[in-house]
Amino acid sequence: MPVHTLERIQTIHATLASAWNFFSDPNNLEKITPKSLGFQILSQLPGRMYPGMMIRYRVRPLLGLPMTWVTEITHAEEGCRFIDEQRVGPYRMWHHEHHFRDLGDGRIELLDRVTYQLPFGWLSEPVQALVVKPQLRRIFDYREKMVRELFG
């Protein structure tokens, strides 16, 4: 079964603490997700993520049809990285790594690496090429734009 990876690196002007505080608050995810996805957090969440945290969302990724998505924060290393993995949702497998690196000159490097697998094996490959890959690129393009606006 094919496994796909999307990787994005972005540099922002911020302290490691301010970048970490923003990204480790799951309530901020809505601010950097395209409105077209109809993204809505359904869980009551604290202001800081932790390993084992389960987050329930509603998204409308295809044709405006609502879908429940549940992710678990599997790792959270303060100021360094966190990982979320899908537990319920549209993918057979979704593993999203968020890495933070202080460049030492008032800038932070953000790395997102998403490793995913679609259901139905090889039968999903046309959908991957025509729909999923372009949609994920648009989502991360939007995210990069919003992060740039938020952090200057």
N, C-alpha and C positions, 0 to 999 in steps of 0.2 A: 504494500500500500504506500503510495507516495506521501512523503512528508515535505512540507514547504516551510521556508523561513523568510521572514521580512525583517530587515535590520535598518534602523535609522539612527544617525548620530546628529546631535544638535548642540551648539555651543551657545550659552546664554551668559549675560552679565548679571551675576548674582553671587551671593555667598552660598557655601554648601548648606549652611543651616536654613537659609530662606528657601532654597530649592527643595530641600528635603521636607521642610514644613509644609510646603504647598503640595507636593506630590504624594506625601504619606497621609494626607487627609483625603479619604475616598470620596468625600462630599464634593471635592473640586473636580472630579472626573467629568461631571456634567458641563463644566465651563470649557473644557477642551474637546468636547465631542460634538460633531456636526448635528445641528438641529434636525436635519433630514432623517436621522436615525430614530427620532422619537425616543431618545434615551431618557429613562426615568429610574432613579434609585428607589427601590421598594423597601429596603431594610432601614431600620433605625440604626444609625452609625455613630460611633464616637468620632472625635476629631483626629484620631491617630490610629493607623492600622496596626495589626499585630498578627503573628503567625497563628493560623487556625481561624481567623476571621472569615465568616461567610458573608458574601454580599449578593443580594438579589436585585436584579434589574429587570426592566421591561425595555425591549428594543423592537424596532420595526425595520429590519434590514432589507426585506424583500417585499415589494408591492404594498407597503404600509401595513402588512400583517403583523400583529403583536406576537412577541415571543418572550418567554421567560429565560433569563440567563443567570446562572449562579456561578460565582467564582469564589475560590478560597485563596486567601493569602497564605502561601506555604512557607515563605521565608521573608524575613524583614531584618536587615542588618543596618542599624541606625547610621544614616549619612552615607551609606555605601550602595545598598541594593535592596530591592524587594521583588518577589515573584508572585504572580497570580496565575492560577490554573482553573480552567473551566471544570465545573462539576455537573452542570446541566446547561445545555445550549445547543447551538447549531453545528458545532464541530465534533468530530470524533475525538480530537485531542486539541487542546489550546494551552500553551505554556508561554507566558509573557514575562520576560525579564526586564527590569528597569534598573539601570546602573547609573551611578553618579560619581564623577571624578572631578576633584578640585584641580584646576590647572595652575593655581598659585598666582594668578595675575588678575584676580577679580572676575574670573570666568569659570563656569562649570560646564563640563561635558556631560550631556545626557545621552545614554544609549538605550534604545528600545530594541529588543530582539523577541520576535514572536515566532514560535515554532508551532505549526498547526497541521492537522490532518482532517480532511473532509470525510464524511460518511460515504459509504458505497464504493470505496476503493477507486479503481481505475475508471469506473463509470462517472465519477465526479470530476474528472480532469477537464472536460470541456467547460464545466461550470466554474472550475478554478481559474481557467485562463480567461474566460469571457466576463465573469461576474465578480468572483471573490477577490482575486488579485487586484483588479482595478479599484474595487471598492475599498479594500484595505489601504491601498496607496492614497486614495482620496481622504480617508479617515486620518491617516498619519500626516498628510500634507496639511490638513485643517488643524490638526493638533500642533504641528510645528508653527504655523502662523499664529495661533492663539497664544502659545507659550512665548513667542517672540513679542507679541503685543503686551502680554502681562508682565514680562520681565524687561522690556525695553531693548 
